[in-house]
Amino acid sequence: MILVTGATGRVGHRLMEALADAHAEATAMVRVEARAADLPGTPRYTVATFDDPPPAQTLREFDRVFLLSPAQEEQAELETVFIDAIAAAGHRPHIVKLAADGFQDPDNEVRFMRSHRQVAAHLDALDLPVTYLAPSLYMENLLAATDTIRKEGVVRAPAGRGRVGFVAARDVAAVAARVLTSPGHDGEIYVLTGPEALRYTDVAHRVSAVFAREVGYENQPPKRARDLLVAAGMAHWEADGYAELFEWVRAGGAATVTQTVREVTGQDPQPIEDWLGDARASFTGPPPDQPTPVF
Ligand SMILES: NC(=O)c1ccc[n+]([C@@H]2O[C@H](COP(=O)([O-])OP(=O)(O)OC[C@H]3O[C@@H](n4cnc5c(N)ncnc54)[C@H](OP(=O)(O)O)[C@@H]3O)[C@@H](O)[C@H]2O)c1
C-alpha cells in the first residue's frame, strides 16, 4: 500500500492518475475530506496534514510513501515532523521524496534547494530507505505567463539567456508512479528534465508557433520581478526564493538535460510543443484570477 502526500497538487494529482492506471493500491493524504472526491479513480484517503499526521496504526499500513510538500518557509519543518511520526510509529517504509534539481549540490544556496537538503539530511540520519526525484522547473510554471501572453504577447521572466530543462508535471508523476510500484530504486537521485534545455526566448518562439501569434520574451530586472510577486500576494520568503532561483537559472544552473524519464518509465518526456497544445485553454481562455505558484 502506497501513501501519497500532496495528492491534490500539480504532481500529486497526476500521480494518483498514474497509480490508478497501474491498478496500484494507493491512499491519498488530504487536508480537506471534500478534496478526495476530485481525485482520479476512487482511491482510499486519509484526512491529515504534515503537522497533524495520521495515527501510528495508519502509518504502519504503508510500505511506500510519496513525500511532497509545497515550497514554503515551513517546508523542511513540516516534512521533518511527518518523517518523525513515521519513525516514531516504529516503521521503515520506502520514502520517495520529491525534491528539486540542484538540491543535491551542497553549494547550491537557492533556499528551495536548501530546504530539500535539510529534509534529506534528516532522512539520512534516520537511515530510512529513500529515492529522490529532483525535477527541473515544471512546464506548468509557464501558466504564470498566460495573462501577459494573451494581453501583451510577451513572456516576462528574470531568466536572462539561461537555459532550463523544463519538465512536464505529468512526466514527474510518471516517474514517481514507476518508482513507487517497482523494485530497485533505493538510494537513487533521479534528476528529471524534459527533452531539451530552452532559453525563455525559445519558449516565446514555441508559444508563437503553437498558438500562431507573435509572442516575445522580455528579460525582467530581477528586483522588479520579485517586487511584482510580492505585490501579487506572494510571501516575501517565497519571492526571495524565486529571485535566488532565477539567479541560478541566469548562471546556467538549470540547463541540465537527462534521459532519466525515459530510462525509468520507458517513455520519452513530453516536448514543450505538446505540453502547450494540452494547455491550450489556459493560454487562450480568460485570464486567471489567482496567481499561479512559480515553484
Ligand atoms: N514548480 C517547479 O518548477 C518545481 C520544480 C522542481 C521541484 N519543485 C518542488 O515541487 C514541490 C511542489 O509540487 P507541486 O507543484 O506539485 O505542489 P502543489 O501543486 O503546490 O501542491 C501542494 C500539495 O501539498 C498539499 N499541502 C500543502 N500544505 C500541506 C500540509 N501542511 N499538510 C499536508 N499537505 C499539504 C496541498 O494540499 P491542498 O490541496 O490541501 O492545498 C497540495 O496537495 C515543492 O517541493 C517544490 O520544491 C517544484
PDBQT file of the ligand as one rigid body, heavy atoms in Angstrom, charges set to zero:
ROOT
HETATM    1  N1  LIG A 301       7.449  24.407  -9.579  1.00  0.00    +0.000 N 
HETATM    2  C1  LIG A 301       8.563  23.885 -10.023  1.00  0.00    +0.000 C 
HETATM    3  O1  LIG A 301       9.022  24.226 -11.103  1.00  0.00    +0.000 OA
HETATM    4  C2  LIG A 301       9.288  22.837  -9.220  1.00  0.00    +0.000 A 
HETATM    5  C3  LIG A 301      10.398  22.239  -9.776  1.00  0.00    +0.000 A 
HETATM    6  C4  LIG A 301      11.065  21.264  -9.059  1.00  0.00    +0.000 A 
HETATM    7  C5  LIG A 301      10.610  20.898  -7.810  1.00  0.00    +0.000 A 
HETATM    8  N2  LIG A 301       9.524  21.516  -7.286  1.00  0.00    +0.000 N 
HETATM    9  C6  LIG A 301       9.042  21.082  -5.960  1.00  0.00    +0.000 C 
HETATM   10  O2  LIG A 301       7.722  20.597  -6.136  1.00  0.00    +0.000 OA
HETATM   11  C7  LIG A 301       7.037  20.718  -4.893  1.00  0.00    +0.000 C 
HETATM   12  C8  LIG A 301       5.664  21.258  -5.154  1.00  0.00    +0.000 C 
HETATM   13  O3  LIG A 301       4.981  20.355  -6.009  1.00  0.00    +0.000 OA
HETATM   14  P1  LIG A 301       3.590  20.729  -6.674  1.00  0.00    +0.000 P 
HETATM   15  O4  LIG A 301       3.787  21.928  -7.533  1.00  0.00    +0.000 OA
HETATM   16  O5  LIG A 301       3.004  19.503  -7.259  1.00  0.00    +0.000 OA
HETATM   17  O6  LIG A 301       2.755  21.179  -5.381  1.00  0.00    +0.000 OA
HETATM   18  P2  LIG A 301       1.404  21.972  -5.316  1.00  0.00    +0.000 P 
HETATM   19  O7  LIG A 301       0.638  21.879  -6.600  1.00  0.00    +0.000 OA
HETATM   20  O8  LIG A 301       1.694  23.313  -4.732  1.00  0.00    +0.000 OA
HETATM   21  O9  LIG A 301       0.604  21.102  -4.251  1.00  0.00    +0.000 OA
HETATM   22  C9  LIG A 301       0.972  21.080  -2.895  1.00  0.00    +0.000 C 
HETATM   23  C10 LIG A 301       0.274  19.899  -2.238  1.00  0.00    +0.000 C 
HETATM   24  O10 LIG A 301       0.664  19.836  -0.857  1.00  0.00    +0.000 OA
HETATM   25  C11 LIG A 301      -0.522  19.834  -0.040  1.00  0.00    +0.000 C 
HETATM   26  N3  LIG A 301      -0.233  20.512   1.229  1.00  0.00    +0.000 N 
HETATM   27  C12 LIG A 301       0.034  21.817   1.426  1.00  0.00    +0.000 A 
HETATM   28  N4  LIG A 301       0.282  22.066   2.724  1.00  0.00    +0.000 NA
HETATM   29  C13 LIG A 301       0.129  20.880   3.376  1.00  0.00    +0.000 A 
HETATM   30  C14 LIG A 301       0.217  20.490   4.742  1.00  0.00    +0.000 A 
HETATM   31  N5  LIG A 301       0.522  21.367   5.721  1.00  0.00    +0.000 N 
HETATM   32  N6  LIG A 301      -0.019  19.191   5.046  1.00  0.00    +0.000 NA
HETATM   33  C15 LIG A 301      -0.342  18.298   4.083  1.00  0.00    +0.000 A 
HETATM   34  N7  LIG A 301      -0.430  18.609   2.762  1.00  0.00    +0.000 NA
HETATM   35  C16 LIG A 301      -0.200  19.894   2.421  1.00  0.00    +0.000 A 
HETATM   36  C17 LIG A 301      -1.567  20.566  -0.865  1.00  0.00    +0.000 C 
HETATM   37  O11 LIG A 301      -2.841  20.220  -0.406  1.00  0.00    +0.000 OA
HETATM   38  P3  LIG A 301      -4.121  21.213  -0.553  1.00  0.00    +0.000 P 
HETATM   39  O12 LIG A 301      -4.752  20.844  -1.869  1.00  0.00    +0.000 OA
HETATM   40  O13 LIG A 301      -4.969  20.889   0.616  1.00  0.00    +0.000 OA
HETATM   41  O14 LIG A 301      -3.606  22.615  -0.529  1.00  0.00    +0.000 OA
HETATM   42  C18 LIG A 301      -1.253  20.001  -2.272  1.00  0.00    +0.000 C 
HETATM   43  O15 LIG A 301      -1.765  18.701  -2.412  1.00  0.00    +0.000 OA
HETATM   44  C19 LIG A 301       7.885  21.597  -3.993  1.00  0.00    +0.000 C 
HETATM   45  O16 LIG A 301       8.523  20.782  -3.047  1.00  0.00    +0.000 OA
HETATM   46  C20 LIG A 301       8.913  22.199  -4.953  1.00  0.00    +0.000 C 
HETATM   47  O17 LIG A 301      10.148  22.471  -4.314  1.00  0.00    +0.000 OA
HETATM   48  C21 LIG A 301       8.840  22.471  -7.959  1.00  0.00    +0.000 A 
ENDROOT
TORSDOF 0
